[in-house]
Amino acid sequence: MSVHGMFFSGTGTTERVVRAAAGRIAERLGCGAEVFDFTPPGARQEPKCFQKDDLVVLGVPVIAGRVPNLLLKYLGTVQGSGALGVPVVLFGNRSYDDALIELRDIMESGGFRTIAGGAFVGEHSFSTTLGRGRPDADDLVQVQEFADRIAEKVQAGALASPIAVRGESPVRGYYTPRDRNGNGIDIRKVKPKTSEACTKCGWCAAVCPLGSINGGDPSVVSGICMKCCKCIKGCPRGAKYFDDAGYLYHKEELEAMYGGRRAENEIFV
């Protein structure tokens, strides 16, 4: 058996969990682990194909309680061909809603046999306080335990699928942020701004998962922004920011409502 990890990870939280899980499963099964990062736009140009003897840990972040809609087309091209599948989602301390069952169903439709699934907490892309520093050491211990149980399941030959996970199928609509009067807040077209601290180094343009930032003038965001906040959290000059009132209201409400708790990871094996 060959173990594979593949992930989309704007700020690195999904990557940490998938790498840890795939590496541990491979260690327990006595085989190698290969990792495929499909965060860069160029990595999503060709379909990814697996074989029956593969085990694939596939991870994505949760956006609005669902699998990011901008990834659905690519995920639909990933071919399992009977490989074992482990869907993993990372959520920002609020809830993963139906994201895990949605990813499971995508994998099953693509020819995977899903035998486990997990929803883990990562620092929210919008915030540095909501889920701060997660996945942390305690989370990674749980990832290791998750991986150990998967390896034991494979060794025991208990490979019935699909794995039962929490969520509704068909999946519910995307989570909609609302103001205090119950009115929806639409931030889909909101894009980051650029301050005078920018030196036009081009880093943000090079790493934008959607290729939406102009390399010559990073203040120009001509394409779609999925709010992964990679450019904001990673800019070496701290020059990227959001100033949209609806976005900031939603961010502050999330921090006020969910910042005082430690959401739990959930695993299904």
C-alpha positions in Angstrom: 0.0 0.0 0.0 1.1 3.6 -0.7 -0.1 6.4 1.5 -0.8 9.9 0.0 -1.7 13.2 1.6 -3.2 15.9 -0.5 -4.4 19.3 0.6 -5.4 22.9 -0.1 -4.1 25.1 2.7 -4.0 28.9 2.5 -2.4 29.5 5.9 -0.9 26.1 6.6 -3.4 24.6 9.1 -4.8 22.0 6.8 -1.3 21.1 5.6 -0.1 20.5 9.1 -2.9 18.0 9.9 -2.7 16.2 6.6 1.0 15.8 6.7 0.9 14.6 10.3 -1.9 12.1 9.6 -0.5 10.7 6.3 3.0 10.4 7.8 1.8 8.6 10.8 -0.4 6.2 8.9 2.5 5.4 6.6 4.8 4.8 9.5 2.4 2.4 11.1 1.8 0.5 7.9 5.5 0.4 7.1 5.4 2.2 3.8 6.2 5.6 2.3 4.1 8.7 2.2 3.8 11.1 -0.7 2.3 14.6 -0.3 0.6 16.7 -2.9 -0.2 20.4 -2.3 -2.9 21.6 -4.6 -3.0 25.1 -3.1 -1.1 26.8 -6.1 -3.3 27.4 -9.1 -0.9 25.4 -11.3 -1.3 22.3 -9.2 -5.0 22.1 -10.1 -4.6 22.1 -13.9 -4.4 18.3 -14.2 -6.5 15.7 -12.5 -5.0 13.6 -9.8 -5.4 9.8 -10.2 -4.9 7.1 -7.6 -4.9 3.3 -7.6 -6.7 0.6 -5.7 -3.7 0.0 -3.4 -3.5 3.6 -2.3 -4.7 5.3 0.8 -5.4 9.0 0.4 -5.8 11.6 3.2 -7.5 14.5 1.5 -7.8 17.8 3.4 -9.5 21.1 2.7 -10.4 24.2 4.9 -14.1 24.9 5.8 -15.5 28.1 4.4 -19.1 29.0 5.4 -19.6 25.5 6.8 -18.9 23.8 3.5 -16.1 22.6 1.2 -14.9 25.8 -0.6 -17.1 26.1 -3.7 -14.1 27.3 -5.7 -12.5 23.9 -5.2 -15.5 21.8 -6.2 -14.6 21.7 -9.9 -11.1 20.4 -9.2 -12.1 18.0 -6.6 -14.5 16.5 -9.0 -11.6 15.5 -11.3 -9.7 13.6 -8.6 -10.0 9.9 -9.4 -9.9 7.3 -6.6 -10.2 4.2 -8.7 -11.0 2.1 -5.6 -8.3 3.7 -3.3 -9.1 4.1 0.4 -10.0 7.6 1.3 -9.9 9.7 4.5 -11.6 13.1 4.2 -10.3 15.8 6.5 -11.6 19.3 7.1 -10.2 22.2 9.1 -12.6 24.7 10.7 -11.9 28.0 12.5 -13.3 27.2 16.0 -17.0 27.8 15.0 -18.3 24.7 13.3 -17.7 22.6 10.2 -21.5 22.1 9.6 -21.7 19.8 6.5 -18.2 20.2 5.2 -17.0 16.8 6.2 -20.0 14.8 4.9 -19.8 16.9 1.7 -16.1 16.0 1.2 -16.8 12.4 2.0 -19.5 12.3 -0.7 -17.2 14.0 -3.2 -14.6 11.4 -2.6 -17.1 8.5 -2.8 -18.4 9.9 -6.1 -14.8 10.1 -7.3 -14.2 6.4 -6.7 -12.7 6.4 -3.2 -13.7 4.0 -0.4 -13.9 6.3 2.6 -13.0 4.4 5.8 -12.4 7.4 8.2 -12.9 11.1 8.5 -11.9 14.0 10.7 -12.8 17.6 11.4 -10.0 19.5 13.2 -9.7 23.0 14.4 -7.2 25.5 12.9 -6.7 29.2 13.5 -9.5 31.0 11.7 -8.2 32.6 8.5 -9.9 35.9 9.4 -8.4 36.1 12.9 -5.3 35.8 15.0 -7.3 35.1 18.2 -10.1 32.7 17.0 -8.5 29.3 17.4 -5.2 31.0 18.0 -2.2 28.8 17.2 -4.3 25.7 16.3 -3.7 23.0 15.4 -1.4 23.0 18.5 0.5 20.2 20.2 -2.7 18.8 21.8 -4.4 18.7 18.5 -1.5 17.0 16.8 -1.6 14.3 19.5 -5.2 13.7 18.5 -4.2 13.6 14.8 -1.7 10.9 15.7 -4.3 8.9 17.6 -6.6 9.3 14.6 -3.9 8.0 12.2 -3.1 5.1 14.5 -6.8 4.0 14.5 -6.9 4.2 10.7 -3.8 2.1 10.4 -5.3 -0.5 12.8 -8.4 -0.5 10.8 -6.5 -1.1 7.6 -4.5 -3.9 9.2 -7.7 -5.6 10.4 -9.2 -5.4 7.0 -12.3 -3.5 8.3 -12.8 -1.5 5.2 -16.5 -1.0 4.8 -17.4 2.3 3.3 -18.7 5.0 3.2 -17.6 6.1 6.7 -20.5 7.5 8.8 -19.7 11.2 9.7 -21.7 14.0 11.2 -23.6 16.2 8.9 -26.7 16.3 6.6 -27.0 14.9 3.1 -27.9 16.5 0.9 -25.8 19.3 2.4 -27.4 22.4 3.7 -26.7 25.9 2.2 -23.6 27.9 3.0 -23.4 29.6 6.4 -24.6 33.2 6.1 -23.2 35.9 8.4 -25.9 38.3 9.7 -26.0 41.6 11.6 -27.9 42.1 14.8 -31.1 42.8 12.9 -30.9 39.4 11.1 -29.9 40.9 7.8 -27.4 38.9 5.7 -23.9 40.2 5.2 -22.5 39.5 1.8 -18.7 39.6 1.7 -18.2 37.4 -1.4 -16.9 40.3 -3.5 -14.8 41.9 -0.8 -11.0 42.0 -1.6 -8.0 42.9 0.4 -6.4 46.4 0.3 -2.7 47.3 0.2 -1.1 49.9 2.5 1.9 52.1 1.8 4.1 49.6 3.6 4.0 47.5 0.4 7.4 47.2 -1.3 6.0 45.4 -4.4 8.1 42.4 -3.6 5.5 40.2 -5.4 5.3 37.6 -2.6 1.5 37.9 -2.3 1.0 37.6 -6.0 3.2 34.5 -6.2 1.4 32.6 -3.4 -2.3 33.6 -4.0 -4.1 30.3 -4.4 -6.4 31.8 -7.1 -3.7 33.8 -8.9 -5.8 37.0 -8.3 -3.1 39.5 -7.3 -1.2 41.5 -9.9 2.6 40.8 -9.7 3.6 44.2 -10.8 1.1 46.1 -8.6 -0.1 44.0 -5.7 -2.7 46.6 -4.9 -4.6 45.3 -7.9 -6.7 42.2 -7.1 -8.3 41.5 -10.4 -9.6 38.0 -9.7 -11.8 36.3 -7.1 -10.8 36.5 -3.4 -11.8 33.4 -1.4 -10.7 35.1 1.9 -8.1 32.5 2.7 -6.0 35.4 4.1 -2.7 33.9 3.0 -1.6 37.3 1.7 -2.6 39.1 4.9 -1.1 36.6 7.4 2.0 36.0 5.3 3.0 39.4 3.9 6.5 40.2 5.2 5.6 43.9 5.5 2.1 43.5 6.9 0.8 45.5 4.0 -2.4 43.6 3.2 -5.6 44.2 5.1 -9.4 44.3 4.8 -11.4 47.4 5.6 -14.8 46.4 4.4 -17.4 47.2 7.1 -19.3 44.0 6.7 -16.2 41.8 6.7 -14.9 43.5 9.9 -18.3 43.2 11.6 -18.5 39.5 10.8 -14.9 38.9 12.0 -15.6 40.8 15.3 -18.8 38.9 15.8 -17.1 35.5 15.3 -14.4 36.4 17.7 -16.9 37.6 20.3 -19.2 34.6 19.9 -16.6 31.8 19.6 -13.3 33.2 20.9 -13.9 32.2 24.5 -14.1 28.5 23.9 -11.9 25.7 22.7 -13.8 23.8 20.0 -13.3 20.1 19.9 -11.9 18.0 17.1 -14.2 15.2 15.9 -13.0 12.0 14.3 -14.8 9.1 12.8 -13.1 5.7 12.3 
